[in-house]
Amino acid sequence: MNFFEQQDQARRQTRLLVFLFILAVLAIVVAVDVTLLVGFGLSRMEGAPLFSSQGLEQNWQLLAGGSVATVGVIGLASLFKTAMLRSGGGQVARSLGGTLVDADVRDPLRRRLRNVVEEIALASGTPVPEIYVLEQESGINAFAAGFSPADAAVAVTRGAMEKLSRSELQGVIAHEFSHIFNGDMRLNIRLMGALFGILVLALIGRRVLHHTHYVGRSRDNSGAAILILALALTTIGYLGLFFGRWIKSAVSRQREYLADASAVQFTRDPGSIAGALKKIAVYSDGSYLDVETEEVGHMLFGSGQKMNLFATHPPLMDRIRRVEPSFDESELANIAKDIKRKERLDAEHEARLAEQQDSAAGSGGAAIFDPAAIMQEIGNPQWEKLLMAAALAASIPVNIRDAARSAEWAPEVLFYTLLDGDDEVRENQLLAVSRGMGGDSEKRVRNLVIASGLPNPEQRLPIMEVALPSLKRHPPEVVHKVLKTVNELISADGRVDVFEYLLARIVSQYLWEATNPHATSVSGKRRLASQLADAASVLAVMARHGHENEDAAQHAFTAAMQILSRDSELPMPASGDWIGTLDKSLAGLDKLCLEDKEKLIRALIEVVTHDGRLIAIELELLRAVCAMLHVPVPMIPPGIASGGGRGD
């Protein structure tokens, strides 16, 4: 499945869960109403039979009140829990004892973890998530949490860092990124909220039971009615929880298989994810966590509990055989003996990996690309993209990387990425920094330029993606000043470059979504037919900025529009106020349904590849526009199409 099919599957599963949850709530309401009738009958023996039409008519107010109260308790508890979890993936990680990986980390294992996470984020075209370590946990485990990619966090146990090789750690992190791509994090949070709502009903019943111990000595019927109601609430709540957890475990197991397969596709090394799973099987502490994991168990890479009636993960052997069909369980004994020897081999492997990265960074000539493959790699980046990301990350000066990871320096790094090559324009930009953020901020930006020079064009977006998680830790008033200064920087020369504009929009969108994750969605319900004019506006801007003349741009535009609608006769919009046009158009196109958004991305790829070549500005524009549309496009090298030019 491609990115859009996976997102659609997650959506269908969410709708199924909502349907099943509604059924469960209705069943609980009926059960509570029956219990109320029985309890009411015990406390009031006269009157018509309870379950006769006359009895139901007499007690309709009781039934209505019980139904409203039951739905209200479950609904409010679910909303409360979901709202708590919407505070960001970092909150979930901290609640389990996670500590944030600092910018100036000296621990080599933490540094390796951070490098792996950043490489995979850059390769896949997603924001770099916050990174946490569960220091007290010796088991091999990890999880991704958050309501959207903008507020995502990845957490790894100390055991995983110490026991896994770099390639195995890559497999685990790629697995977690698959959950981010496929919409599993939002699904997980909704599951947790729904189950908490049902659990609260059972807890209320237990609480009432605890305070009615005197009922046994009471001879009146009202005491017996209260006892029956409390027992029933407890039983009904736990039965609802039982079936809810069963649904959760069934959904979670399927998502784990999908994430394992995606990790293999990303790393192109079944041994990476299989090796991590085998080590979980070999080590005595496996993937188990000491903290309570019932609520978050479905988020974890491996099972967090030794015994669990509702297993949220498939059996280890099944997962291993899915990615390595020839595996025999008897091999585990040999694996246990070979762990120390493999640690030495892993060190050699890392040295070879470094050589591969150097080769990827220094290879000359034009790369060959396949436009269809670009589409297929959205949400499923390949191994070469990981090598490219590692090479690109290595090309960024160390002081810039360290500053980008620091909350203290993140604003200045962001300004640094927007500096112009013209000396006069750059001086105006630095004055804008001084006006907006103060003289100290200006000095820092100048020092970055003096120490490292200006960033290469292809480094700007990756540097920004590394800096954004640090930037969002600033107070809202500081973020507002940063955004205002960014807008001044991009217009310092009296004109706004398209890519600079998109960078500013990405920063603004990311920071807004990080604080409003509940309002974030990768798609909406709009159809392409109603947004064709918006699509034409975006395609026209990209066509003009990626082609040498108006004729070539027109051909690319026409070919792209044919993908959207073969009957479309919309002319290429004139070049005018493209900023206002893009502001309006991108906002509308982001609300397209998944099926039509997939078609739009195909058209965007067509408009930049129509002439059979990809230049740097086209690549930057494609990734930036797709980021605005919540579609993660992996890194693509400039080059020529595998079939030659298609332009005419």
Phi and psi in degrees as a GROMACS rama.xvg file:
@    title "Ramachandran Plot"
@    xaxis  label "Phi"
@    yaxis  label "Psi"
@TYPE xy
-88.2526  -178.167  ASN-2
-55.5195  -44.9826  PHE-3
-71.4754  -36.6389  PHE-4
-66.492  -39.2584  GLU-5
-65.4287  -41.8042  GLN-6
-62.8774  -40.6411  GLN-7
-65.7172  -39.3991  ASP-8
-62.9023  -43.314  GLN-9
-60.4312  -38.864  ALA-10
-65.4438  -43.4763  ARG-11
-62.544  -41.5901  ARG-12
-64.5961  -35.5958  GLN-13
-63.8727  -44.5261  THR-14
-62.9441  -38.7437  ARG-15
-62.9291  -42.6228  LEU-16
-62.473  -42.2319  LEU-17
-61.555  -43.1595  VAL-18
-61.6405  -47.9397  PHE-19
-64.4671  -36.673  LEU-20
-64.936  -41.3832  PHE-21
-63.0139  -42.5478  ILE-22
-60.0677  -43.5166  LEU-23
-62.0202  -42.7489  ALA-24
-64.8475  -42.1298  VAL-25
-61.6514  -42.4425  LEU-26
-62.8862  -40.3835  ALA-27
-65.4624  -41.2017  ILE-28
-60.7171  -46.1957  VAL-29
-60.8881  -45.0299  VAL-30
-62.6206  -41.6049  ALA-31
-65.348  -41.2073  VAL-32
-63.1338  -41.9492  ASP-33
-61.0112  -43.0645  VAL-34
-62.5027  -41.3072  THR-35
-62.0119  -41.0359  LEU-36
-63.2055  -43.71  LEU-37
-63.5351  -48.0818  VAL-38
-61.9576  -40.8301  GLY-39
-65.3436  -36.4017  PHE-40
-65.6796  -35.8015  GLY-41
-68.1217  -34.2038  LEU-42
-85.4898  -12.0354  SER-43
-144.216  95.7311  ARG-44
-78.8115  -19.6636  MET-45
-85.2067  173.303  GLU-46
101.829  179.245  GLY-47
-69.7979  157.234  ALA-48
-53.665  138.756  PRO-49
-58.4331  -42.7161  LEU-50
-95.9644  9.67168  PHE-51
-79.8108  164.485  SER-52
-61.4083  -35.8195  SER-53
-68.6229  -39.7695  GLN-54
-65.3748  -41.4357  GLY-55
-66.0062  -36.6712  LEU-56
-66.1801  -39.0157  GLU-57
-66.6309  -30.0803  GLN-58
-108.495  20.3478  ASN-59
-62.3624  -33.0526  TRP-60
-66.8019  -38.1508  GLN-61
-63.2544  -44.7154  LEU-62
-65.8739  -42.5969  LEU-63
-63.6642  -43.4687  ALA-64
-63.8643  -41.5083  GLY-65
-64.5772  -40.3857  GLY-66
-65.2346  -46.8983  SER-67
-62.7164  -42.3698  VAL-68
-64.2571  -42.3251  ALA-69
-64.3209  -49.493  THR-70
-62.2087  -39.7266  VAL-71
-63.4381  -44.8474  GLY-72
-62.5198  -48.9409  VAL-73
-64.3333  -46.4704  ILE-74
-64.404  -46.4392  GLY-75
-66.2026  -40.0772  LEU-76
-64.3934  -40.75  ALA-77
-64.1154  -44.5081  SER-78
-63.8664  -39.5926  LEU-79
-61.9725  -46.7596  PHE-80
-65.4195  -43.1879  LYS-81
-63.1812  -40.2436  THR-82
-62.6824  -38.7255  ALA-83
-62.6075  -43.3871  MET-84
-73.0338  -19.8578  LEU-85
-74.8343  -4.0156  ARG-86
-71.9195  -1.78978  SER-87
120.32  154.967  GLY-88
-62.9485  -30.2052  GLY-89
-60.6645  -33.9297  GLY-90
-64.4676  -41.5323  GLN-91
-63.6794  -43.9538  VAL-92
-62.6198  -43.182  ALA-93
-66.8094  -33.9099  ARG-94
-66.1094  -21.3514  SER-95
-98.3725  10.5141  LEU-96
92.5738  14.6429  GLY-97
-74.0159  144.977  GLY-98
-118.02  139.255  THR-99
-69.1372  138.586  LEU-100
-77.9607  113.875  VAL-101
-71.8883  161.734  ASP-102
-65.543  -37.3894  ALA-103
-100.053  34.5833  ASP-104
-59.2481  138.228  VAL-105
-108.248  -20.3389  ARG-106
-62.3079  119.098  ASP-107
-60.9027  -32.715  PRO-108
-69.5854  -40.8254  LEU-109
-66.1181  -39.0838  ARG-110
-64.336  -41.8914  ARG-111
-61.7788  -42.7167  ARG-112
-59.6971  -47.4398  LEU-113
-61.5533  -42.1581  ARG-114
-61.3415  -42.7676  ASN-115
-63.6737  -45.506  VAL-116
-62.79  -44.7441  VAL-117
-64.4983  -41.089  GLU-118
-61.4013  -44.1343  GLU-119
-69.3599  -38.339  ILE-120
-63.5679  -46.0603  ALA-121
-65.1504  -39.8159  LEU-122
-66.3527  -34.6273  ALA-123
-92.9257  -10.0872  SER-124
79.6501  27.8019  GLY-125
-113.806  156.671  THR-126
-59.9465  146.514  PRO-127
-70.5711  121.856  VAL-128
-77.0306  163.974  PRO-129
-65.404  147.768  GLU-130
-119.385  127.977  ILE-131
-125.859  154.892  TYR-132
-125.384  131.233  VAL-133
-89.377  90.1028  LEU-134
-63.7881  -31.4157  GLU-135
-87.1497  0.220447  GLN-136
-102.897  119.4  GLU-137
-90.6515  -13.5734  SER-138
-70.7576  162.156  GLY-139
-91.8687  107.411  ILE-140
-157.786  166.937  ASN-141
-164.569  163.567  ALA-142
-158.844  158.463  PHE-143
-115.693  136.396  ALA-144
-137.544  159.442  ALA-145
136.36  164.896  GLY-146
-96.5891  -17.0231  PHE-147
-155.656  163.977  SER-148
-56.9597  -28.5243  PRO-149
-70.3681  -26.8764  ALA-150
-116.037  22.9158  ASP-151
-74.0974  154.742  ALA-152
-139.773  144.726  ALA-153
-115.843  130.408  VAL-154
-123.441  140.898  ALA-155
-132.94  142.467  VAL-156
-77.5913  157.202  THR-157
-59.7488  -36.9618  ARG-158
-60.7469  -40.2871  GLY-159
-65.0623  -41.0474  ALA-160
-65.1039  -38.1126  MET-161
-81.5364  -33.2554  GLU-162
-97.8861  -18.5109  LYS-163
-97.4038  143.357  LEU-164
-73.5321  172.743  SER-165
-62.157  -42.2907  ARG-166
-66.2053  -38.7098  SER-167
-66.73  -39.3313  GLU-168
-63.3058  -38.8144  LEU-169
-59.4331  -42.1695  GLN-170
-61.532  -43.0468  GLY-171
-65.2407  -45.7994  VAL-172
-66.677  -38.2258  ILE-173
-61.9926  -37.8494  ALA-174
-59.0938  -45.8364  HIS-175
-67.7776  -37.1955  GLU-176
-65.2417  -31.1655  PHE-177
-60.761  -38.9111  SER-178
-62.0107  -36.0119  HIS-179
-67.2358  -46.6333  ILE-180
-59.9837  -43.8785  PHE-181
-87.689  6.32714  ASN-182
76.9155  15.6806  GLY-183
-70.5059  -29.5122  ASP-184
-64.0874  -45.6172  MET-185
-64.1874  -40.0112  ARG-186
-61.2024  -42.7121  LEU-187
-61.6879  -42.5676  ASN-188
-66.1218  -38.7872  ILE-189
-66.9128  -37.0129  ARG-190
-60.7406  -46.8641  LEU-191
-62.1214  -40.3546  MET-192
-65.4056  -44.6751  GLY-193
-63.1834  -45.1959  ALA-194
-67.2261  -35.3151  LEU-195
-64.246  -38.1715  PHE-196
-59.98  -42.5004  GLY-197
-70.2842  -38.9007  ILE-198
-60.6107  -39.0099  LEU-199
-58.7083  -37.1707  VAL-200
-60.3367  -44.2454  LEU-201
-65.1924  -38.8679  ALA-202
-65.8298  -35.9097  LEU-203
-63.3902  -43.9115  ILE-204
-59.5714  -42.7783  GLY-205
-63.4063  -39.5548  ARG-206
-64.1264  -42.9473  ARG-207
-63.8724  -42.1707  VAL-208
-57.9191  -42.1916  LEU-209
-61.1201  -32.6558  HIS-210
-97.3934  7.81377  HIS-211
-119.364  33.4678  THR-212
-67.0981  -21.1607  HIS-213
-76.0597  -12.7309  TYR-214
-60.2257  -33.3968  VAL-215
-59.1793  -27.5229  GLY-216
-93.0034  -6.95917  ARG-217
-88.7146  136.323  SER-218
-101.118  -4.35943  ARG-219
-84.7273  159.25  ASP-220
-71.1328  -27.2703  ASN-221
-64.5891  -36.5122  SER-222
-64.1742  -41.3884  GLY-223
-65.4458  -36.2731  ALA-224
-64.0914  -42.7955  ALA-225
-63.5884  -41.6803  ILE-226
-62.5555  -43.9121  LEU-227
-62.6665  -42.8324  ILE-228
-62.2368  -43.1319  LEU-229
-64.7711  -44.7461  ALA-230
-61.5707  -42.1558  LEU-231
-66.4166  -43.4146  ALA-232
-58.6946  -44.3847  LEU-233
-62.748  -46.9596  THR-234
-64.7315  -46.645  THR-235
-62.6158  -43.7627  ILE-236
-60.9384  -44.7672  GLY-237
-72.9794  -31.3225  TYR-238
-65.7344  -42.3333  LEU-239
-61.5017  -41.121  GLY-240
-64.7184  -37.7969  LEU-241
-57.6468  -51.9886  PHE-242
-70.2973  -33.4502  PHE-243
-63.0503  -43.6335  GLY-244
-68.2653  -31.6634  ARG-245
-65.1238  -43.6491  TRP-246
-62.6534  -45.1118  ILE-247
-59.1524  -44.1234  LYS-248
-66.9197  -37.4921  SER-249
-64.8324  -45.2597  ALA-250
-64.7726  -44.729  VAL-251
-62.0816  -39.8846  SER-252
-61.4906  -40.7829  ARG-253
-66.4943  -38.2481  GLN-254
-68.0454  -30.8462  ARG-255
-67.8338  -42.031  GLU-256
-59.4556  -43.8711  TYR-257
-63.4565  -41.744  LEU-258
-66.8835  -38.1456  ALA-259
-61.5674  -45.2742  ASP-260
-64.0184  -39.4827  ALA-261
-64.9863  -38.2198  SER-262
-64.5212  -39.4171  ALA-263
-64.2666  -42.1147  VAL-264
-64.1597  -38.3874  GLN-265
-68.8982  -52.1175  PHE-266
-82.6282  -14.4871  THR-267
52.411  36.5387  ARG-268
-149.314  91.9766  ASP-269
-55.5856  -27.189  PRO-270
-66.2094  -22.0052  GLY-271
-69.0528  -53.8961  SER-272
-73.6445  -37.9663  ILE-273
-64.7769  -39.3009  ALA-274
-61.3519  -40.9887  GLY-275
-64.8078  -42.3057  ALA-276
-65.9565  -38.0721  LEU-277
-64.6833  -40.2882  LYS-278
-66.1864  -33.8397  LYS-279
-60.9207  -40.6987  ILE-280
-68.9676  -31.353  ALA-281
-83.149  -44.8983  VAL-282
-71.4408  142.513  TYR-283
-63.5343  -33.6898  SER-284
-88.5784  -0.183381  ASP-285
44.337  -125.405  GLY-286
-111.954  13.8975  SER-287
-73.1469  145.599  TYR-288
-113.518  149.21  LEU-289
-79.6748  -26.2861  ASP-290
-78.6394  163.056  VAL-291
-67.389  123.283  GLU-292
-120.134  5.99958  THR-293
-54.9915  -43.724  GLU-294
-71.6765  -35.3753  GLU-295
-108.42  8.8436  VAL-296
-55.933  -35.1893  GLY-297
-73.587  -10.5534  HIS-298
-86.512  -18.4193  MET-299
-77.0956  157.051  LEU-300
-67.1593  -43.5976  PHE-301
-125.192  166.265  GLY-302
-60.6702  132.066  SER-303
-87.9627  -8.0606  GLY-304
-125.758  147.23  GLN-305
-71.4729  -40.8179  LYS-306
-123.929  126.834  MET-307
-153.223  118.011  ASN-308
-61.8484  -35.5801  LEU-309
-107.469  79.0084  PHE-310
-66.6178  122.532  ALA-311
-87.2898  -4.85126  THR-312
-124.517  143.871  HIS-313
-63.4147  160.173  PRO-314
-55.8834  143.424  PRO-315
-54.2601  -45.1368  LEU-316
-62.5513  -36.6772  MET-317
-64.8002  -42.2379  ASP-318
-64.6923  -41.3322  ARG-319
-64.173  -44.8464  ILE-320
-69.1868  -25.3813  ARG-321
-63.7534  -36.7371  ARG-322
-99.0585  -16.832  VAL-323
-141.256  78.4896  GLU-324
-56.4014  -28.3342  PRO-325
-82.9513  0.808709  SER-326
-67.0894  136.615  PHE-327
-114.661  131.354  ASP-328
-59.2513  -26.7062  GLU-329
-64.6526  -17.8515  SER-330
-68.9351  -16.8199  GLU-331
-61.2752  -34.6079  LEU-332
-62.2118  -42.2079  ALA-333
-68.6384  -34.6018  ASN-334
-62.2867  -41.1157  ILE-335
-60.0898  -37.7963  ALA-336
-72.8839  -28.7353  LYS-337
-92.4807  -0.31364  ASP-338
-57.3836  -45.1697  ILE-339
-65.6631  -39.9357  LYS-340
-65.1139  -37.0188  ARG-341
-68.9158  -29.6027  LYS-342
-60.9123  -37.6007  GLU-343
-68.7787  -41.0439  ARG-344
-65.6954  -34.5485  LEU-345
-62.5924  -37.2395  ASP-346
-62.24  -40.1207  ALA-347
-66.5758  -37.7134  GLU-348
-62.4132  -40.9348  HIS-349
-64.0011  -35.4355  GLU-350
-65.2627  -40.7306  ALA-351
-66.0541  -37.6387  ARG-352
-60.6788  -41.1891  LEU-353
-61.0441  -38.9247  ALA-354
-64.618  -40.4711  GLU-355
-62.6278  -40.2832  GLN-356
-64.6229  -41.9726  GLN-357
-61.5197  -39.7118  ASP-358
-65.3299  -41.8563  SER-359
-64.5303  -35.8053  ALA-360
-73.8221  -32.0407  ALA-361
-102.642  1.83385  GLY-362
-67.6862  135.516  SER-363
-96.4229  176.958  GLY-364
82.8448  170.365  GLY-365
-85.1824  136.204  ALA-366
-76.0703  153.747  ALA-367
-98.8859  130.759  ILE-368
-128.696  155.883  PHE-369
-118.481  114.865  ASP-370
-53.458  -37.735  PRO-371
-65.6173  -34.5079  ALA-372
-68.2514  -33.0474  ALA-373
-58.3957  -45.085  ILE-374
-62.7013  -42.0529  MET-375
-67.8007  -27.399  GLN-376
-84.9685  -6.00928  GLU-377
-63.8879  119.967  ILE-378
77.7659  -5.33143  GLY-379
-137.873  58.1712  ASN-380
-63.1062  150.789  PRO-381
-95.8563  171.107  GLN-382
-57.238  -39.2356  TRP-383
-59.7096  -34.0078  GLU-384
-68.2608  -33.1727  LYS-385
-66.886  -40.7644  LEU-386
-63.8136  -41.749  LEU-387
-61.6333  -43.2928  MET-388
-63.8531  -41.2815  ALA-389
-63.4457  -41.1997  ALA-390
-67.1398  -41.4097  ALA-391
-66.1107  -42.2495  LEU-392
-60.9493  -39.3271  ALA-393
-68.1863  -26.253  ALA-394
-77.8436  -17.7937  SER-395
-75.856  128.595  ILE-396
-52.6291  141.904  PRO-397
-57.2617  -41.4639  VAL-398
-66.4358  -31.0047  ASN-399
-71.4306  -42.8615  ILE-400
-61.3134  -45.6803  ARG-401
-65.0119  -39.3654  ASP-402
-66.4598  -38.4814  ALA-403
-63.8493  -31.2431  ALA-404
-80.8352  -9.57747  ARG-405
-96.0406  128.873  SER-406
-61.2612  -33.4173  ALA-407
-65.4703  -37.8323  GLU-408
-100.693  -8.54496  TRP-409
-54.6748  -43.5389  ALA-410
-59.6363  -42.3104  PRO-411
-66.7857  -35.8386  GLU-412
-64.4389  -39.8316  VAL-413
-61.1603  -45.6113  LEU-414
-62.5163  -38.4883  PHE-415
-58.2125  -39.276  TYR-416
-68.4199  -17.7264  THR-417
-101.843  3.80382  LEU-418
-69.2199  142.557  LEU-419
-87.3987  153.901  ASP-420
-75.5499  -20.3975  GLY-421
-79.1251  129.027  ASP-422
-59.5868  -43.7862  ASP-423
-65.8864  -44.5132  GLU-424
-63.22  -41.168  VAL-425
-62.7907  -38.3325  ARG-426
-63.6888  -39.5524  GLU-427
-63.2224  -38.0644  ASN-428
-65.1878  -42.4275  GLN-429
-65.6016  -35.1575  LEU-430
-64.8349  -36.9399  LEU-431
-64.5139  -38.0917  ALA-432
-62.3712  -43.1346  VAL-433
-62.622  -42.3953  SER-434
-66.5087  -41.8215  ARG-435
-82.7746  -35.7269  GLY-436
-121.289  -10.2813  MET-437
105.492  163.526  GLY-438
-64.2597  -35.1348  GLY-439
-63.0114  -39.604  ASP-440
-64.4481  -41.3456  SER-441
-61.1032  -43.4909  GLU-442
-61.0618  -39.6525  LYS-443
-62.9228  -43.3251  ARG-444
-63.6729  -42.3798  VAL-445
-60.6587  -41.9199  ARG-446
-63.3672  -37.0631  ASN-447
-63.1193  -41.1712  LEU-448
-67.0637  -43.2103  VAL-449
-62.2349  -41.5524  ILE-450
-76.1527  -33.2162  ALA-451
-128.044  -5.93381  SER-452
74.5185  -178.115  GLY-453
-79.7962  148.757  LEU-454
-70.3546  148.185  PRO-455
-67.3179  152.156  ASN-456
-53.4728  -40.7175  PRO-457
-73.9176  -10.0151  GLU-458
-89.9849  -15.624  GLN-459
-63.5866  -49.8216  ARG-460
-65.9602  -45.1398  LEU-461
-59.8194  -41.4838  PRO-462
-61.376  -42.8275  ILE-463
-62.6101  -41.3257  MET-464
-64.2365  -31.7628  GLU-465
-74.2259  -34.7514  VAL-466
-78.9131  -28.2197  ALA-467
-59.691  -42.989  LEU-468
-59.0974  -34.784  PRO-469
-72.1381  -37.0554  SER-470
-65.4357  -35.9028  LEU-471
-71.1931  -8.65712  LYS-472
-82.0186  -4.30888  ARG-473
-78.359  156.109  HIS-474
-61.4495  154.744  PRO-475
-55.8254  -36.652  PRO-476
-66.7019  -33.9594  GLU-477
-69.7923  -43.9156  VAL-478
-58.8625  -40.7717  VAL-479
-61.3829  -43.4239  HIS-480
-64.3117  -39.0868  LYS-481
-62.065  -46.8985  VAL-482
-63.0513  -39.8934  LEU-483
-63.2822  -41.4858  LYS-484
-66.6589  -39.6153  THR-485
-57.2532  -45.1006  VAL-486
-63.2331  -34.103  ASN-487
-69.5483  -37.647  GLU-488
-63.6763  -42.6101  LEU-489
-74.141  -15.8009  ILE-490
-110.956  14.889  SER-491
-65.7233  -26.1417  ALA-492
-95.7822  11.6586  ASP-493
84.2351  -2.84051  GLY-494
-143.97  159.671  ARG-495
-117.052  120.349  VAL-496
-74.0416  143.373  ASP-497
-57.6172  -45.1555  VAL-498
-68.5539  -38.3071  PHE-499
-61.265  -41.9987  GLU-500
-59.3352  -45.477  TYR-501
-65.9922  -38.3717  LEU-502
-59.7402  -44.788  LEU-503
-62.6091  -40.0416  ALA-504
-66.3945  -39.432  ARG-505
-62.0404  -44.7738  ILE-506
-59.7156  -48.7846  VAL-507
-61.8208  -45.3307  SER-508
-64.5773  -44.2943  GLN-509
-61.0037  -47.8901  TYR-510
-67.2743  -35.4864  LEU-511
-67.6858  -43.6498  TRP-512
-68.6213  -31.7531  GLU-513
-63.2735  -29.4716  ALA-514
-100.248  -9.41584  THR-515
-132.881  55.8756  ASN-516
-63.1512  -27.4539  PRO-517
-67.1271  -20.4597  HIS-518
-92.289  6.84671  ALA-519
-98.2172  136.675  THR-520
-148.48  145.912  SER-521
-81.4695  -6.10612  VAL-522
-162.589  173.198  SER-523
-134.989  -142.229  GLY-524
-123.304  1.93387  LYS-525
-71.0531  149.392  ARG-526
-101.665  152.654  ARG-527
-62.6356  -32.3888  LEU-528
-56.8423  -34.1535  ALA-529
-85.1584  -8.19331  SER-530
-119.857  14.8092  GLN-531
-60.1081  -38.6747  LEU-532
-64.4174  -39.8314  ALA-533
-64.2937  -43.5847  ASP-534
-61.745  -41.1782  ALA-535
-62.1927  -38.0117  ALA-536
-64.1131  -44.594  SER-537
-66.9834  -44.3826  VAL-538
-61.7191  -36.911  LEU-539
-65.7649  -42.5448  ALA-540
-61.742  -44.8091  VAL-541
-68.0624  -37.4613  MET-542
-63.901  -43.3344  ALA-543
-69.9271  -32.0237  ARG-544
-85.2321  -8.87419  HIS-545
-114.128  2.24168  GLY-546
-129.856  154.68  HIS-547
-74.1997  -28.9742  GLU-548
-145.473  170.759  ASN-549
-64.6041  -33.9326  GLU-550
-62.1913  -49.503  ASP-551
-63.0846  -39.8218  ALA-552
-63.1965  -40.135  ALA-553
-63.2302  -43.2782  GLN-554
-61.5547  -44.9695  HIS-555
-64.3777  -41.569  ALA-556
-61.36  -46.4995  PHE-557
-61.779  -43.8678  THR-558
-63.1061  -39.9278  ALA-559
-68.2106  -40.3674  ALA-560
-65.6823  -29.2199  MET-561
-63.8041  -29.7242  GLN-562
-68.5083  -37.2446  ILE-563
-76.0964  -41.5363  LEU-564
-161.335  115.124  SER-565
-67.0451  -21.1963  ARG-566
-93.522  -0.692293  ASP-567
-69.0054  133.499  SER-568
-119.562  21.2518  GLU-569
-64.7447  127.152  LEU-570
-74.3996  160.912  PRO-571
-68.2056  122.054  MET-572
-57.2062  145.138  PRO-573
-68.0644  151.316  ALA-574
-76.6458  117.861  SER-575
-146.948  -123.558  GLY-576
-77.865  75.3792  ASP-577
-70.0528  -23.7884  TRP-578
-65.9271  -51.2563  ILE-579
-62.0675  -37.0011  GLY-580
-64.2538  -47.4064  THR-581
-65.8578  -40.1238  LEU-582
-53.567  -49.8555  ASP-583
-71.414  -45.0685  LYS-584
-67.0427  -45.9616  SER-585
-64.724  -37.0903  LEU-586
-62.563  -40.9549  ALA-587
-72.0132  -41.0025  GLY-588
-68.1904  -27.2763  LEU-589
-65.6731  -18.6909  ASP-590
-94.5566  8.82372  LYS-591
-65.389  150.66  LEU-592
-66.8  160.23  CYS-593
-58.3386  -41.6353  LEU-594
-60.1834  -43.9436  GLU-595
-78.3588  -29.6844  ASP-596
-66.477  -36.8103  LYS-597
-60.2064  -42.8104  GLU-598
-63.2728  -39.5709  LYS-599
-62.9808  -42.2248  LEU-600
-64.7371  -37.1543  ILE-601
-60.4772  -40.0479  ARG-602
-67.745  -38.8374  ALA-603
-63.5307  -40.5399  LEU-604
-65.7519  -39.866  ILE-605
-62.1167  -41.4544  GLU-606
-67.7274  -28.5713  VAL-607
-92.0465  -14.7191  VAL-608
-112.256  2.20944  THR-609
-60.1029  -34.8386  HIS-610
-85.297  7.8597  ASP-611
80.4739  11.7804  GLY-612
-143.972  158.679  ARG-613
-125.741  120.307  LEU-614
-104.206  164.71  ILE-615
-56.553  -43.2589  ALA-616
-64.5358  -35.2281  ILE-617
-66.2805  -41.364  GLU-618
-62.7937  -45.2223  LEU-619
-62.8919  -43.099  GLU-620
-64.2108  -43.7417  LEU-621
-60.6232  -48.5557  LEU-622
-65.6892  -38.4358  ARG-623
-69.5867  -45.0761  ALA-624
-62.8055  -43.3289  VAL-625
-65.6136  -33.7873  CYS-626
-62.287  -38.8772  ALA-627
-65.3487  -25.6168  MET-628
-94.8877  9.01555  LEU-629
61.0847  39.8248  HIS-630
-123.379  115.515  VAL-631
-81.5342  104.457  PRO-632
-91.4597  125.406  VAL-633
-69.774  171  PRO-634
-65.1193  139.605  MET-635
-131.79  129.988  ILE-636
-78.595  146.443  PRO-637
-58.3228  146.986  PRO-638
175.668  -158.345  GLY-639
-121.478  153.477  ILE-640
-69.8018  149.038  ALA-641
-63.5896  -24.8419  SER-642
-102.088  11.3228  GLY-643
81.0835  -177.699  GLY-644
-68.1104  146.982  GLY-645
-116.993  -3.48507  ARG-646
-66.9297  160.357  GLY-647
